């Protein structure tokens, strides 16, 4: 029912004198007034027109007032109803109230103008209800639009995370190609030796070596393909932090530009987090790779340390390097998208922003402790799941 300026009042009574009295009471009001003498006429009006307030005698010869109350509420729940009766009873009053009647009035009316006061109160109540309905509908529409926008934002964030990850694979590719080339040369040499080897036992030993080389290549390929897989295809699961860190370290250590860097770990066992493994691995790949590149500026003296443990209700992890450090002004911007301290062509400026997004997604925090000349330490904290 749409709110309009001119309200419609329907009055139903089988006594003509009551109708005349009520007509005199309401005719100066700004409402549209309809008066009928039977329940059938009232039903026709209720089913064909908008009625804002129904004032009806309870005891009509055809359709009683309680039934008209039901019809009015079924048609429009916000229609207000006042029941009039000359034979009041507690049972009738309760029936009217249970059906959400606005009021229940006994005849004869002691003061006919009291009914006008009740009608005004009924319209005021209805205005509040209509305003609430309008606000609820508006809120539902905004919530629906917000839900769509949130879904789009999540989808875009997932695409951003995946794009940054694939861009980072280029940094790992050269080192991984080198890792694969060594066992491939071994496989090729052993295969050529087998072709000319007359000693069966020696040929079998060559074959076993080939199998081991192939397993090494397989492990490298599986690690890279696992890292490049989209986290959208992965379920939340309970993972051990130390295993994720070790996997990330293996990926970074294969990068040819960090071979001079020494990696150290101090990881407590059984540190469990409820996350997507792929996303947590991306966090540590980004942090360890950045730390290794910074430490690499020290040449053969570069060191990256990764530690993890438990503190109260939190799991913590730190990634430290002995690189050149980061000044305070840059630290304020370091998690912003597209901000990078690397030279052009060496970074997208999304790595630490992606790290921040993933960490906060799992109700975690990330902070940096650094100063020029004394390296940098990134600390992550996650709540322990019950």
Residue pairs with C-beta under 8 A, 6 or more apart in sequence:
1 50
1 52
1 76
1 78
1 79
1 130
3 127
3 130
3 131
3 134
4 50
6 30
6 31
6 32
7 30
7 31
7 32
7 52
7 53
7 123
8 31
8 32
8 34
8 49
8 50
8 51
8 52
8 53
9 26
9 29
9 31
9 32
9 33
9 34
9 51
9 52
9 53
9 55
9 119
10 34
10 36
10 42
10 45
10 46
10 51
10 53
10 54
10 55
10 56
11 19
11 22
11 23
11 26
11 33
11 34
11 35
11 36
11 55
11 56
12 35
12 36
12 37
12 38
12 39
12 41
12 42
12 54
12 55
12 56
12 57
12 60
12 65
12 68
13 19
13 22
13 37
13 56
13 57
13 60
13 84
14 37
14 38
14 57
14 60
14 61
15 57
16 37
18 57
18 84
18 107
19 35
19 37
21 109
21 112
22 35
22 55
22 112
22 115
23 33
23 35
25 112
25 113
25 115
25 116
26 33
26 116
26 119
27 33
29 116
29 119
31 52
31 53
31 119
31 123
34 45
34 49
36 42
36 45
38 60
38 61
38 62
38 63
39 56
39 60
39 61
39 62
39 63
39 64
39 65
39 67
39 68
40 62
40 63
42 54
42 56
42 63
42 68
43 63
43 68
43 71
45 51
46 54
46 68
46 71
46 72
46 75
47 71
47 75
50 76
51 72
51 75
51 76
51 79
52 79
52 80
52 123
52 126
53 79
53 80
53 81
53 82
53 102
53 119
53 122
53 123
53 126
54 68
54 69
54 72
54 79
54 80
54 81
54 82
55 81
55 82
55 84
55 115
55 119
56 65
56 68
56 69
56 81
56 82
56 83
56 84
57 65
57 84
57 85
57 107
58 64
58 65
58 66
58 83
58 84
58 85
58 87
58 92
58 96
59 65
59 85
59 86
59 87
60 68
65 83
65 84
65 85
66 83
66 92
66 95
66 96
66 99
68 81
69 81
69 83
69 96
69 99
69 101
70 99
72 79
72 81
73 79
73 81
73 99
73 100
77 100
78 126
78 129
78 130
78 133
79 126
80 102
80 122
80 123
80 125
80 126
81 96
81 99
81 100
81 101
81 102
82 101
82 102
82 103
82 104
82 105
82 115
82 118
82 119
82 122
83 92
83 96
83 101
83 103
83 104
83 105
84 105
84 106
84 107
85 92
85 104
85 105
85 106
85 107
86 106
86 107
86 108
88 104
88 106
92 104
93 104
96 104
97 104
102 118
102 121
102 122
102 125
103 118
103 122
105 114
105 115
105 118
109 115
157 357
158 230
158 231
158 232
160 350
160 354
161 231
161 279
161 282
161 354
161 357
161 358
162 230
162 231
162 232
163 350
164 348
164 350
164 351
164 354
165 227
165 228
165 282
165 354
166 228
167 348
167 350
168 285
168 286
168 289
168 351
169 224
169 227
169 228
171 255
171 257
171 289
172 224
172 251
172 252
172 254
172 255
174 255
174 256
174 257
175 253
175 254
175 255
175 256
175 257
175 258
175 259
176 220
176 224
176 254
176 255
178 254
178 256
179 220
179 254
180 217
180 220
180 221
183 213
183 214
183 216
183 217
184 213
184 217
186 209
186 210
186 213
187 210
187 213
187 214
190 206
190 207
190 209
190 210
190 213
191 206
191 210
193 206
194 203
194 206
194 207
197 203
197 206
220 254
223 247
223 250
223 251
224 251
226 247
226 278
226 281
227 251
227 278
227 281
227 282
227 285
229 278
230 278
231 276
231 278
231 279
231 282
234 276
234 277
234 278
234 279
235 276
236 274
236 275
236 276
237 274
237 275
237 276
237 277
238 272
238 273
238 274
238 385
239 272
239 273
239 275
239 277
239 280
240 269
240 270
240 271
240 272
241 267
241 271
241 272
241 273
241 280
241 308
241 315
241 317
242 267
242 268
242 269
242 271
242 308
244 277
244 280
244 281
244 284
245 265
245 267
245 284
245 306
245 308
245 317
246 265
246 267
247 281
248 281
248 284
248 285
248 288
249 263
249 265
249 284
249 288
249 306
251 285
252 258
252 285
252 288
252 289
252 292
253 259
253 263
255 289
255 292
257 293
257 296
258 289
258 292
258 293
258 295
258 296
258 302
260 296
260 299
260 300
260 302
261 292
261 295
261 296
261 302
261 303
261 304
262 302
262 303
262 304
263 288
263 292
263 303
263 304
263 305
263 306
264 303
264 304
264 305
264 306
265 305
265 306
265 307
266 305
266 306
266 307
266 308
267 306
267 307
267 308
267 309
268 308
268 309
268 310
271 308
271 309
271 310
271 315
272 315
272 384
272 385
273 280
273 315
273 362
273 382
273 385
274 362
274 385
275 362
279 358
279 361
280 358
282 354
282 355
282 358
283 355
283 358
283 359
283 380
284 306
284 317
284 319
286 351
286 352
286 354
286 355
287 319
287 355
287 378
288 304
288 306
288 319
289 351
290 351
290 352
291 304
291 319
291 320
291 321
291 323
291 376
291 378
292 302
292 304
292 321
293 323
293 342
294 321
294 323
294 324
294 375
294 376
295 302
295 303
295 304
295 321
295 322
295 323
295 375
296 302
296 323
297 323
297 324
298 322
298 323
301 322
302 321
302 322
302 323
303 321
303 322
304 319
304 320
304 321
305 318
305 319
305 320
305 321
306 317
306 318
306 319
306 320
307 317
307 318
307 320
308 315
308 316
308 317
308 318
309 315
309 316
310 316
310 384
311 381
313 383
313 384
314 381
314 382
314 383
314 384
315 381
315 382
315 383
315 384
316 379
316 380
316 381
316 382
317 379
317 380
318 377
318 378
318 379
318 380
319 377
319 378
320 375
320 376
320 377
320 378
321 375
321 376
321 377
322 375
323 375
323 376
324 372
324 373
324 375
325 370
325 371
325 372
325 373
325 374
325 375
325 376
326 334
326 341
326 368
326 370
326 371
326 372
326 376
327 371
327 372
328 371
330 341
331 368
331 370
333 339
334 341
334 352
334 368
335 352
335 353
335 355
335 356
335 366
336 353
337 349
337 350
337 353
338 348
338 349
338 350
338 353
339 349
339 353
340 346
340 347
340 348
340 349
340 351
355 366
356 366
359 365
359 366
359 380
359 382
360 366
362 382
363 382
363 383
364 380
364 381
364 382
364 383
365 380
365 381
366 378
366 379
366 380
366 381
367 378
367 379
368 376
368 377
368 378
368 379
369 376
369 377
369 379
370 376
370 377
